[in-house]
């Protein structure tokens, strides 16, 4: 895959459970955060740590001012 991506990672210990992607449901009041992350990410990982979890998401960066994104078919 061509182009560049930006990766963001974080660690958390307050919520020891691993995140779960729910099926899209416009009637659901909450729990849409990970659904949104998955919609814009080119890569997503979550790993259990001894004291919590580590989450990493990568987003493709735009190649030009028109917004054509590297590595994705136009």
Secondary structure as the mmCIF struct_conf table of DSSP 4:
data_model
#
loop_
_struct_conf.conf_type_id
_struct_conf.id
_struct_conf.beg_label_comp_id
_struct_conf.beg_label_asym_id
_struct_conf.beg_label_seq_id
_struct_conf.end_label_comp_id
_struct_conf.end_label_asym_id
_struct_conf.end_label_seq_id
BEND BEND1 UNK A 3 UNK A 3
STRN STRN1 UNK A 5 UNK A 12
BEND BEND2 UNK A 13 UNK A 14
BEND BEND3 UNK A 17 UNK A 17
HELX_LH_PP_P HELX_LH_PP_P1 UNK A 18 UNK A 19
HELX_LH_PP_P HELX_LH_PP_P2 UNK A 21 UNK A 24
TURN_TY1_P TURN_TY1_P1 UNK A 26 UNK A 27
BEND BEND4 UNK A 30 UNK A 30
HELX_RH_AL_P HELX_RH_AL_P1 UNK A 33 UNK A 40
BEND BEND5 UNK A 42 UNK A 42
STRN STRN2 UNK A 43 UNK A 49
TURN_TY1_P TURN_TY1_P2 UNK A 50 UNK A 51
STRN STRN3 UNK A 52 UNK A 60
HELX_LH_PP_P HELX_LH_PP_P3 UNK A 61 UNK A 61
STRN STRN4 UNK A 62 UNK A 62
BEND BEND6 UNK A 63 UNK A 64
TURN_TY1_P TURN_TY1_P3 UNK A 65 UNK A 66
HELX_LH_PP_P HELX_LH_PP_P4 UNK A 68 UNK A 68
STRN STRN5 UNK A 69 UNK A 69
TURN_TY1_P TURN_TY1_P4 UNK A 70 UNK A 71
BEND BEND7 UNK A 72 UNK A 72
#
